[in-house]
């Protein structure tokens, strides 16, 4: 069966255009191993190597039974998912019972295999940290790609010996918070503290330590990143959210947002936008959804209204 492929250029495979018609769109025929020009039918390449398996499967059960590879490598596991584990069952891979004369030898191999997995202190640290990261990421609803980034940042911090003398829970929580900022996922520091086994002060120290010593680019938190989650909790209309984002963009141009908490700015912008679009919410409702106090909402509301000269009708 032929399937379309993207145009091949000289940078890709050494062929720029078709030698007959000058076209640059090709089909790849998997069964024949050929690349065919879609315009004139000229065969450009007839020696494509099939990188797939040599076996065929027609059902999912056959595919799972014949596959010889496991799950892909991941940084969220201490051994990156590459280690082999000797199971505790007394049956071999074919389901046959293991002879009694071999059970003692297999038991010894299993025991030493478990000991070698956590031989170094660094590997023991990773084992504890990755299990804690799984728990915290599950509690926060963090996607897998964000968890992968957090695991990469933690491994860099561990390589620089930043974890020594500090709690593993605090460093894991800090890496998840930074990873959420990298992927622009609306998670505030207080939300991490509520699920982590560390207080806010220690978590802030771990975050600053990683930013100071680990080579990782973390964007500055923006109030616009928090808008979708807060507006969803409040049930606001899309027009209200767009108005609030435009208020934040205007405030950023005026330099008002510098040094201000993104949660407070997002709450104040949504409060002003709700009044403008007649989709009003109380300051208490917005403060609870934004994890800030009502005083913060009022202060940021006054700053935005006075600086941007927004006239609000009572």
Secondary structure, 3 states (H helix, E strand, C coil): CEEECCCCCHHHHCCCCCCCCCCCCEEEECCCCEEEECCCCCEEECCCCCCCCCCCCCCHHHHHHHCCCCCCCCCCCCCCCCCCCCCCCCECCCCCECCHHHHHHHHHHHHHHHHHHCCCHHHHHHHHHHHHHHHHHHHHCCCHHHHHHHHHHHHHHHHCCCCCCCCHHHHHHHHHHHHHHHCCCCCCHHHHHHHCCCCHHHHHHHHHHHHHHCCCCCCCCCHHHHHHHHHHHHCCCHHHHHHHHHHHHHHHHHCCCCCCCHHHHHHHHHHHHHHHCCCCCCHHHHHHHHCCCHHHHHHHHHHHHHHCCCCCCC
